[in-house]
Amino acid sequence: MGYRILETDDIPAYLGERGHWEDLADIRVREVSDGNMNRVFLASSADGTRSLAVKQALPWVRVAGPSWPMNPDRADAEARAYEQVAKVAPDKIPAVHGYDPENYALVMEDMSDLEVLRTLLNEGSAYGPHTSARIGEFVAQFSFATSDFGMPSAERKALIAASVSPELCKITEDVVLSEPYVEHEHNHWHPGLDDLAAAFRADSRLRTEVADLRHTFMTGAQALLHGDLHTGSVMVGRREGVPVVRVFDPEFSFVGPIGYDLGLYWANVLVSEERARALGALSDHADQLRLSWEAFEAEFRRLWPARVDDFFDDAYLDRFLRRLWTDAVGYAGTEIVRRIIGFAHLTDLTTLSDPVPASRRALLLGRELIVRREELTDVEAVRAVVESLG
């Protein structure tokens, strides 16, 4: 039949055709699309005892429409990422019940009983002791398993070949690692930030450091990444009294520098902290970078004895982790900058009654993380920069 865009009324028959639902008269469907890129439907039984989610990649960016075309095969990358994560960290992603490559659609676990982490934080909730640690573990487990340390060479080369995603990587290269530092139609910002936006475009040192991070992004094929790991791609809650953390939406998944995933999460954590500070509602925000890094490092070191090549000793692991930390700090800075003067702003800031003070602090922090990443060698050094902003 070929690719077709699914509508709400199509979902019952679609689930029946794919063997996911028998009694089609028992399905209730509603669209819950919320992100920038895709459509999502929830199907549930009349009595509410059974439910599934259907996610389909559109041939354009959903929030922009056909004026911004986008190859729907990004769903292939998402399905591939879920397949890899399921081997090593199945408790940290939604269960996937099937992938339809012809229609670029995933049938997966309904997570409507959970909450998006960003939403909870914006409403004033704390992270709690589990969330950031689980994210750190997720990045370690996923990246180690798909790196040269955790995967035989032939398998990894096949994974790299299958995971090439020029279109999606180009979006990141442009939107995150280029456009905010030049005049571009995608860029926009609050008028109260005009001076900083202009200063960043004229800052030759900043541009050079971003260029270095961009080149590492383009050439550093260390592991398969989530590629868009922020607080809006994490769902949290409790099931049967147990804390649950689920990472979703890895459609920007590609083979790249491990520090990029950590950096994206840290950027969103730090911006959330600026929101809380502006509202006088700081809770456990300052602990999150430490919790995620400690969990990442501990899990990566735990996995290290399983590396493929014994030539890589523990001394090399120390060096590798130091470089990874430095990359992550820099990428955190670039993500902060693009989320304020580039494309796709964060509701953490935009929903403040006066977003300018917190946005200015965050922008200045972003610059410091980029240009001083080599000297900011641990969590305490980063925290010192945060506190120095006044």
Contacts in CASP RR format, 6 or more apart in sequence:
PFRMAT RR
TARGET T0000
AUTHOR 0000-0000-0000
METHOD contacts of the structure
MODEL  1
MGYRILETDDIPAYLGERGHWEDLADIRVREVSDGNMNRVFLASSADGTR
SLAVKQALPWVRVAGPSWPMNPDRADAEARAYEQVAKVAPDKIPAVHGYD
PENYALVMEDMSDLEVLRTLLNEGSAYGPHTSARIGEFVAQFSFATSDFG
MPSAERKALIAASVSPELCKITEDVVLSEPYVEHEHNHWHPGLDDLAAAF
RADSRLRTEVADLRHTFMTGAQALLHGDLHTGSVMVGRREGVPVVRVFDP
EFSFVGPIGYDLGLYWANVLVSEERARALGALSDHADQLRLSWEAFEAEF
RRLWPARVDDFFDDAYLDRFLRRLWTDAVGYAGTEIVRRIIGFAHLTDLT
TLSDPVPASRRALLLGRELIVRREELTDVEAVRAVVESLG
1 102 0 8 1.000
2 102 0 8 1.000
2 103 0 8 1.000
3 59 0 8 1.000
3 72 0 8 1.000
3 102 0 8 1.000
3 103 0 8 1.000
3 104 0 8 1.000
4 10 0 8 1.000
4 103 0 8 1.000
5 39 0 8 1.000
5 56 0 8 1.000
5 58 0 8 1.000
5 59 0 8 1.000
6 14 0 8 1.000
6 39 0 8 1.000
6 41 0 8 1.000
6 54 0 8 1.000
6 56 0 8 1.000
6 103 0 8 1.000
6 105 0 8 1.000
8 29 0 8 1.000
8 30 0 8 1.000
8 31 0 8 1.000
8 41 0 8 1.000
9 29 0 8 1.000
11 27 0 8 1.000
11 29 0 8 1.000
11 41 0 8 1.000
11 43 0 8 1.000
11 54 0 8 1.000
12 21 0 8 1.000
12 24 0 8 1.000
12 27 0 8 1.000
12 29 0 8 1.000
12 43 0 8 1.000
13 24 0 8 1.000
14 54 0 8 1.000
14 105 0 8 1.000
15 21 0 8 1.000
15 24 0 8 1.000
15 27 0 8 1.000
15 43 0 8 1.000
15 52 0 8 1.000
15 54 0 8 1.000
15 107 0 8 1.000
16 22 0 8 1.000
16 24 0 8 1.000
18 98 0 8 1.000
18 100 0 8 1.000
18 107 0 8 1.000
20 52 0 8 1.000
20 97 0 8 1.000
20 98 0 8 1.000
20 107 0 8 1.000
21 27 0 8 1.000
21 43 0 8 1.000
21 52 0 8 1.000
26 45 0 8 1.000
26 46 0 8 1.000
27 43 0 8 1.000
27 44 0 8 1.000
27 45 0 8 1.000
28 43 0 8 1.000
28 44 0 8 1.000
28 45 0 8 1.000
28 46 0 8 1.000
29 41 0 8 1.000
29 42 0 8 1.000
29 43 0 8 1.000
29 44 0 8 1.000
30 41 0 8 1.000
30 42 0 8 1.000
31 39 0 8 1.000
31 40 0 8 1.000
31 41 0 8 1.000
32 40 0 8 1.000
32 41 0 8 1.000
32 42 0 8 1.000
32 112 0 8 1.000
33 39 0 8 1.000
33 40 0 8 1.000
33 62 0 8 1.000
34 40 0 8 1.000
35 62 0 8 1.000
35 63 0 8 1.000
35 249 0 8 1.000
36 61 0 8 1.000
36 62 0 8 1.000
36 63 0 8 1.000
36 344 0 8 1.000
37 57 0 8 1.000
37 58 0 8 1.000
37 61 0 8 1.000
37 62 0 8 1.000
37 63 0 8 1.000
37 70 0 8 1.000
37 74 0 8 1.000
37 251 0 8 1.000
38 55 0 8 1.000
38 56 0 8 1.000
38 57 0 8 1.000
38 58 0 8 1.000
38 62 0 8 1.000
38 75 0 8 1.000
38 251 0 8 1.000
39 55 0 8 1.000
39 56 0 8 1.000
39 58 0 8 1.000
39 62 0 8 1.000
40 53 0 8 1.000
40 54 0 8 1.000
40 55 0 8 1.000
40 56 0 8 1.000
41 53 0 8 1.000
41 54 0 8 1.000
41 55 0 8 1.000
42 51 0 8 1.000
42 52 0 8 1.000
42 53 0 8 1.000
42 54 0 8 1.000
42 110 0 8 1.000
42 112 0 8 1.000
43 51 0 8 1.000
43 52 0 8 1.000
43 53 0 8 1.000
43 54 0 8 1.000
44 50 0 8 1.000
44 51 0 8 1.000
44 52 0 8 1.000
44 110 0 8 1.000
45 51 0 8 1.000
51 110 0 8 1.000
51 112 0 8 1.000
52 97 0 8 1.000
52 107 0 8 1.000
52 108 0 8 1.000
52 109 0 8 1.000
52 110 0 8 1.000
53 94 0 8 1.000
53 107 0 8 1.000
53 108 0 8 1.000
53 109 0 8 1.000
53 110 0 8 1.000
53 111 0 8 1.000
53 112 0 8 1.000
54 105 0 8 1.000
54 106 0 8 1.000
54 107 0 8 1.000
54 108 0 8 1.000
55 75 0 8 1.000
55 105 0 8 1.000
55 106 0 8 1.000
55 108 0 8 1.000
56 72 0 8 1.000
56 75 0 8 1.000
56 103 0 8 1.000
56 104 0 8 1.000
56 105 0 8 1.000
56 106 0 8 1.000
57 70 0 8 1.000
57 72 0 8 1.000
57 73 0 8 1.000
57 74 0 8 1.000
57 75 0 8 1.000
57 78 0 8 1.000
57 104 0 8 1.000
57 105 0 8 1.000
57 251 0 8 1.000
58 65 0 8 1.000
58 70 0 8 1.000
58 72 0 8 1.000
59 66 0 8 1.000
59 69 0 8 1.000
59 70 0 8 1.000
59 71 0 8 1.000
59 72 0 8 1.000
60 66 0 8 1.000
60 67 0 8 1.000
60 68 0 8 1.000
60 69 0 8 1.000
60 70 0 8 1.000
61 68 0 8 1.000
61 70 0 8 1.000
70 167 0 8 1.000
71 167 0 8 1.000
72 104 0 8 1.000
73 104 0 8 1.000
74 104 0 8 1.000
74 165 0 8 1.000
74 167 0 8 1.000
74 168 0 8 1.000
74 251 0 8 1.000
74 252 0 8 1.000
75 99 0 8 1.000
75 101 0 8 1.000
75 104 0 8 1.000
75 105 0 8 1.000
75 106 0 8 1.000
75 251 0 8 1.000
76 101 0 8 1.000
76 104 0 8 1.000
77 163 0 8 1.000
77 165 0 8 1.000
77 168 0 8 1.000
77 250 0 8 1.000
77 251 0 8 1.000
77 252 0 8 1.000
77 253 0 8 1.000
77 254 0 8 1.000
78 106 0 8 1.000
78 249 0 8 1.000
78 250 0 8 1.000
78 251 0 8 1.000
78 253 0 8 1.000
79 96 0 8 1.000
79 99 0 8 1.000
79 101 0 8 1.000
79 106 0 8 1.000
80 162 0 8 1.000
80 163 0 8 1.000
80 224 0 8 1.000
80 253 0 8 1.000
81 142 0 8 1.000
81 224 0 8 1.000
81 226 0 8 1.000
81 250 0 8 1.000
81 253 0 8 1.000
82 93 0 8 1.000
82 94 0 8 1.000
82 96 0 8 1.000
82 106 0 8 1.000
82 250 0 8 1.000
83 96 0 8 1.000
84 142 0 8 1.000
84 145 0 8 1.000
84 146 0 8 1.000
84 159 0 8 1.000
84 224 0 8 1.000
85 92 0 8 1.000
85 93 0 8 1.000
85 138 0 8 1.000
85 141 0 8 1.000
85 142 0 8 1.000
85 247 0 8 1.000
85 250 0 8 1.000
86 93 0 8 1.000
86 96 0 8 1.000
87 145 0 8 1.000
88 141 0 8 1.000
88 142 0 8 1.000
88 144 0 8 1.000
88 145 0 8 1.000
89 137 0 8 1.000
89 138 0 8 1.000
89 141 0 8 1.000
89 142 0 8 1.000
92 134 0 8 1.000
92 137 0 8 1.000
92 138 0 8 1.000
92 141 0 8 1.000
92 245 0 8 1.000
92 246 0 8 1.000
92 247 0 8 1.000
93 246 0 8 1.000
93 247 0 8 1.000
93 248 0 8 1.000
94 108 0 8 1.000
94 109 0 8 1.000
94 111 0 8 1.000
94 246 0 8 1.000
94 248 0 8 1.000
95 108 0 8 1.000
95 109 0 8 1.000
96 106 0 8 1.000
96 107 0 8 1.000
96 108 0 8 1.000
96 109 0 8 1.000
97 107 0 8 1.000
97 108 0 8 1.000
97 109 0 8 1.000
98 106 0 8 1.000
98 107 0 8 1.000
98 108 0 8 1.000
99 105 0 8 1.000
99 106 0 8 1.000
99 107 0 8 1.000
100 106 0 8 1.000
100 107 0 8 1.000
111 235 0 8 1.000
111 246 0 8 1.000
111 248 0 8 1.000
113 237 0 8 1.000
113 239 0 8 1.000
114 235 0 8 1.000
114 236 0 8 1.000
114 237 0 8 1.000
114 244 0 8 1.000
114 246 0 8 1.000
115 235 0 8 1.000
115 236 0 8 1.000
115 237 0 8 1.000
116 231 0 8 1.000
116 232 0 8 1.000
116 234 0 8 1.000
116 235 0 8 1.000
117 127 0 8 1.000
117 131 0 8 1.000
117 231 0 8 1.000
117 232 0 8 1.000
117 234 0 8 1.000
117 235 0 8 1.000
117 236 0 8 1.000
118 230 0 8 1.000
118 231 0 8 1.000
118 232 0 8 1.000
118 234 0 8 1.000
118 268 0 8 1.000
118 272 0 8 1.000
118 346 0 8 1.000
118 347 0 8 1.000
118 348 0 8 1.000
119 232 0 8 1.000
120 236 0 8 1.000
121 127 0 8 1.000
121 231 0 8 1.000
121 272 0 8 1.000
121 275 0 8 1.000
121 276 0 8 1.000
121 348 0 8 1.000
122 272 0 8 1.000
122 275 0 8 1.000
122 347 0 8 1.000
122 348 0 8 1.000
122 351 0 8 1.000
124 276 0 8 1.000
124 279 0 8 1.000
124 281 0 8 1.000
124 283 0 8 1.000
126 283 0 8 1.000
126 284 0 8 1.000
127 283 0 8 1.000
127 284 0 8 1.000
127 285 0 8 1.000
127 287 0 8 1.000
127 288 0 8 1.000
127 291 0 8 1.000
128 284 0 8 1.000
129 291 0 8 1.000
130 243 0 8 1.000
130 245 0 8 1.000
131 234 0 8 1.000
131 236 0 8 1.000
131 243 0 8 1.000
131 245 0 8 1.000
131 288 0 8 1.000
132 265 0 8 1.000
132 269 0 8 1.000
132 287 0 8 1.000
132 288 0 8 1.000
132 289 0 8 1.000
132 291 0 8 1.000
132 292 0 8 1.000
132 295 0 8 1.000
133 291 0 8 1.000
133 292 0 8 1.000
133 294 0 8 1.000
133 295 0 8 1.000
134 245 0 8 1.000
134 295 0 8 1.000
135 229 0 8 1.000
135 234 0 8 1.000
135 245 0 8 1.000
135 247 0 8 1.000
135 265 0 8 1.000
135 292 0 8 1.000
135 295 0 8 1.000
136 262 0 8 1.000
136 265 0 8 1.000
136 292 0 8 1.000
136 293 0 8 1.000
136 295 0 8 1.000
136 296 0 8 1.000
136 299 0 8 1.000
137 295 0 8 1.000
137 296 0 8 1.000
137 299 0 8 1.000
138 245 0 8 1.000
138 247 0 8 1.000
139 226 0 8 1.000
139 229 0 8 1.000
139 258 0 8 1.000
139 261 0 8 1.000
139 262 0 8 1.000
139 265 0 8 1.000
139 292 0 8 1.000
139 296 0 8 1.000
140 295 0 8 1.000
140 296 0 8 1.000
140 297 0 8 1.000
140 298 0 8 1.000
140 299 0 8 1.000
140 300 0 8 1.000
140 303 0 8 1.000
141 299 0 8 1.000
141 303 0 8 1.000
142 223 0 8 1.000
142 224 0 8 1.000
142 225 0 8 1.000
142 226 0 8 1.000
143 222 0 8 1.000
143 223 0 8 1.000
143 224 0 8 1.000
143 225 0 8 1.000
143 258 0 8 1.000
143 261 0 8 1.000
143 300 0 8 1.000
144 150 0 8 1.000
144 223 0 8 1.000
144 299 0 8 1.000
144 300 0 8 1.000
144 303 0 8 1.000
144 304 0 8 1.000
145 151 0 8 1.000
145 223 0 8 1.000
145 303 0 8 1.000
146 156 0 8 1.000
146 159 0 8 1.000
146 223 0 8 1.000
146 224 0 8 1.000
146 255 0 8 1.000
147 156 0 8 1.000
147 222 0 8 1.000
147 223 0 8 1.000
147 258 0 8 1.000
148 156 0 8 1.000
148 222 0 8 1.000
148 308 0 8 1.000
148 309 0 8 1.000
149 303 0 8 1.000
149 304 0 8 1.000
149 307 0 8 1.000
149 308 0 8 1.000
149 309 0 8 1.000
149 312 0 8 1.000
150 303 0 8 1.000
150 306 0 8 1.000
150 307 0 8 1.000
150 308 0 8 1.000
151 159 0 8 1.000
151 308 0 8 1.000
152 308 0 8 1.000
153 308 0 8 1.000
159 224 0 8 1.000
159 255 0 8 1.000
160 221 0 8 1.000
160 255 0 8 1.000
163 224 0 8 1.000
163 253 0 8 1.000
163 254 0 8 1.000
163 255 0 8 1.000
164 254 0 8 1.000
164 255 0 8 1.000
165 252 0 8 1.000
165 253 0 8 1.000
165 254 0 8 1.000
168 251 0 8 1.000
168 252 0 8 1.000
168 254 0 8 1.000
169 217 0 8 1.000
169 218 0 8 1.000
169 254 0 8 1.000
171 252 0 8 1.000
172 217 0 8 1.000
172 227 0 8 1.000
172 252 0 8 1.000
173 214 0 8 1.000
173 217 0 8 1.000
173 218 0 8 1.000
175 186 0 8 1.000
175 338 0 8 1.000
175 342 0 8 1.000
175 343 0 8 1.000
175 344 0 8 1.000
176 334 0 8 1.000
176 335 0 8 1.000
176 338 0 8 1.000
177 210 0 8 1.000
177 213 0 8 1.000
177 214 0 8 1.000
177 217 0 8 1.000
177 334 0 8 1.000
178 210 0 8 1.000
178 214 0 8 1.000
179 186 0 8 1.000
179 187 0 8 1.000
179 338 0 8 1.000
179 342 0 8 1.000
179 343 0 8 1.000
180 187 0 8 1.000
180 200 0 8 1.000
180 334 0 8 1.000
180 337 0 8 1.000
180 338 0 8 1.000
180 341 0 8 1.000
180 342 0 8 1.000
181 200 0 8 1.000
181 201 0 8 1.000
181 203 0 8 1.000
181 206 0 8 1.000
181 207 0 8 1.000
181 210 0 8 1.000
182 201 0 8 1.000
183 201 0 8 1.000
184 342 0 8 1.000
186 342 0 8 1.000
186 343 0 8 1.000
187 197 0 8 1.000
187 341 0 8 1.000
187 342 0 8 1.000
187 343 0 8 1.000
188 341 0 8 1.000
188 342 0 8 1.000
188 343 0 8 1.000
188 345 0 8 1.000
189 197 0 8 1.000
189 340 0 8 1.000
189 341 0 8 1.000
189 342 0 8 1.000
189 359 0 8 1.000
190 355 0 8 1.000
190 356 0 8 1.000
190 359 0 8 1.000
192 356 0 8 1.000
193 340 0 8 1.000
193 341 0 8 1.000
193 356 0 8 1.000
193 359 0 8 1.000
193 360 0 8 1.000
193 363 0 8 1.000
196 341 0 8 1.000
196 360 0 8 1.000
196 363 0 8 1.000
196 364 0 8 1.000
197 341 0 8 1.000
200 206 0 8 1.000
200 337 0 8 1.000
200 341 0 8 1.000
200 363 0 8 1.000
200 367 0 8 1.000
203 367 0 8 1.000
205 371 0 8 1.000
206 367 0 8 1.000
206 370 0 8 1.000
206 371 0 8 1.000
209 330 0 8 1.000
209 370 0 8 1.000
209 371 0 8 1.000
209 373 0 8 1.000
210 334 0 8 1.000
210 370 0 8 1.000
213 327 0 8 1.000
213 330 0 8 1.000
213 331 0 8 1.000
213 334 0 8 1.000
213 370 0 8 1.000
216 257 0 8 1.000
216 327 0 8 1.000
217 256 0 8 1.000
217 257 0 8 1.000
217 260 0 8 1.000
217 331 0 8 1.000
220 256 0 8 1.000
220 257 0 8 1.000
221 255 0 8 1.000
221 256 0 8 1.000
222 255 0 8 1.000
222 256 0 8 1.000
222 257 0 8 1.000
222 258 0 8 1.000
223 255 0 8 1.000
223 256 0 8 1.000
223 258 0 8 1.000
224 253 0 8 1.000
224 254 0 8 1.000
224 255 0 8 1.000
224 256 0 8 1.000
225 253 0 8 1.000
225 254 0 8 1.000
225 255 0 8 1.000
225 256 0 8 1.000
225 257 0 8 1.000
225 258 0 8 1.000
225 260 0 8 1.000
225 261 0 8 1.000
226 233 0 8 1.000
226 247 0 8 1.000
226 250 0 8 1.000
226 252 0 8 1.000
226 253 0 8 1.000
226 261 0 8 1.000
227 250 0 8 1.000
227 252 0 8 1.000
227 253 0 8 1.000
227 254 0 8 1.000
227 260 0 8 1.000
227 261 0 8 1.000
227 264 0 8 1.000
228 249 0 8 1.000
228 250 0 8 1.000
228 251 0 8 1.000
228 252 0 8 1.000
228 264 0 8 1.000
229 247 0 8 1.000
229 261 0 8 1.000
229 262 0 8 1.000
229 264 0 8 1.000
229 265 0 8 1.000
230 264 0 8 1.000
230 265 0 8 1.000
230 267 0 8 1.000
230 268 0 8 1.000
230 335 0 8 1.000
231 265 0 8 1.000
231 268 0 8 1.000
231 269 0 8 1.000
231 272 0 8 1.000
232 268 0 8 1.000
233 247 0 8 1.000
233 248 0 8 1.000
233 249 0 8 1.000
233 250 0 8 1.000
234 245 0 8 1.000
234 246 0 8 1.000
234 247 0 8 1.000
234 248 0 8 1.000
235 244 0 8 1.000
235 245 0 8 1.000
235 246 0 8 1.000
235 248 0 8 1.000
236 243 0 8 1.000
236 244 0 8 1.000
236 245 0 8 1.000
236 246 0 8 1.000
237 243 0 8 1.000
237 244 0 8 1.000
237 245 0 8 1.000
238 244 0 8 1.000
257 324 0 8 1.000
257 327 0 8 1.000
257 331 0 8 1.000
258 324 0 8 1.000
258 327 0 8 1.000
258 328 0 8 1.000
259 324 0 8 1.000
259 327 0 8 1.000
259 328 0 8 1.000
259 331 0 8 1.000
260 327 0 8 1.000
260 328 0 8 1.000
260 331 0 8 1.000
262 292 0 8 1.000
262 293 0 8 1.000
262 296 0 8 1.000
262 324 0 8 1.000
262 328 0 8 1.000
262 331 0 8 1.000
262 332 0 8 1.000
263 327 0 8 1.000
263 328 0 8 1.000
263 329 0 8 1.000
263 330 0 8 1.000
263 331 0 8 1.000
263 332 0 8 1.000
263 333 0 8 1.000
263 335 0 8 1.000
264 331 0 8 1.000
264 332 0 8 1.000
264 335 0 8 1.000
265 292 0 8 1.000
266 289 0 8 1.000
266 292 0 8 1.000
266 328 0 8 1.000
266 329 0 8 1.000
266 332 0 8 1.000
267 331 0 8 1.000
267 332 0 8 1.000
267 333 0 8 1.000
267 334 0 8 1.000
267 335 0 8 1.000
267 336 0 8 1.000
267 339 0 8 1.000
267 366 0 8 1.000
268 335 0 8 1.000
268 346 0 8 1.000
268 348 0 8 1.000
269 285 0 8 1.000
269 288 0 8 1.000
269 289 0 8 1.000
269 292 0 8 1.000
270 289 0 8 1.000
270 332 0 8 1.000
270 336 0 8 1.000
270 362 0 8 1.000
270 365 0 8 1.000
270 386 0 8 1.000
271 336 0 8 1.000
271 339 0 8 1.000
271 346 0 8 1.000
271 348 0 8 1.000
271 349 0 8 1.000
271 362 0 8 1.000
272 285 0 8 1.000
272 348 0 8 1.000
273 282 0 8 1.000
273 285 0 8 1.000
273 286 0 8 1.000
273 288 0 8 1.000
273 386 0 8 1.000
274 348 0 8 1.000
274 349 0 8 1.000
274 358 0 8 1.000
274 359 0 8 1.000
274 361 0 8 1.000
274 362 0 8 1.000
274 365 0 8 1.000
275 348 0 8 1.000
275 349 0 8 1.000
275 352 0 8 1.000
275 358 0 8 1.000
276 282 0 8 1.000
276 283 0 8 1.000
276 285 0 8 1.000
277 285 0 8 1.000
277 358 0 8 1.000
277 361 0 8 1.000
278 352 0 8 1.000
278 354 0 8 1.000
278 357 0 8 1.000
278 358 0 8 1.000
279 352 0 8 1.000
286 383 0 8 1.000
286 386 0 8 1.000
289 379 0 8 1.000
289 382 0 8 1.000
289 383 0 8 1.000
290 379 0 8 1.000
293 325 0 8 1.000
293 379 0 8 1.000
297 321 0 8 1.000
300 317 0 8 1.000
300 321 0 8 1.000
301 317 0 8 1.000
304 314 0 8 1.000
304 317 0 8 1.000
322 377 0 8 1.000
325 377 0 8 1.000
325 378 0 8 1.000
326 373 0 8 1.000
326 374 0 8 1.000
326 376 0 8 1.000
326 377 0 8 1.000
327 373 0 8 1.000
329 369 0 8 1.000
329 373 0 8 1.000
329 376 0 8 1.000
329 382 0 8 1.000
330 369 0 8 1.000
330 370 0 8 1.000
330 373 0 8 1.000
332 366 0 8 1.000
332 369 0 8 1.000
333 365 0 8 1.000
333 366 0 8 1.000
333 367 0 8 1.000
333 369 0 8 1.000
333 370 0 8 1.000
334 366 0 8 1.000
334 370 0 8 1.000
336 362 0 8 1.000
336 363 0 8 1.000
336 365 0 8 1.000
336 366 0 8 1.000
336 369 0 8 1.000
337 363 0 8 1.000
337 366 0 8 1.000
337 367 0 8 1.000
337 370 0 8 1.000
338 344 0 8 1.000
339 345 0 8 1.000
339 346 0 8 1.000
339 349 0 8 1.000
340 346 0 8 1.000
340 349 0 8 1.000
340 359 0 8 1.000
340 362 0 8 1.000
340 363 0 8 1.000
341 363 0 8 1.000
349 355 0 8 1.000
349 358 0 8 1.000
349 359 0 8 1.000
349 362 0 8 1.000
352 358 0 8 1.000
361 389 0 8 1.000
361 390 0 8 1.000
364 389 0 8 1.000
365 385 0 8 1.000
365 386 0 8 1.000
365 389 0 8 1.000
368 376 0 8 1.000
368 385 0 8 1.000
369 376 0 8 1.000
369 382 0 8 1.000
369 385 0 8 1.000
372 385 0 8 1.000
375 381 0 8 1.000
376 382 0 8 1.000
376 385 0 8 1.000
END
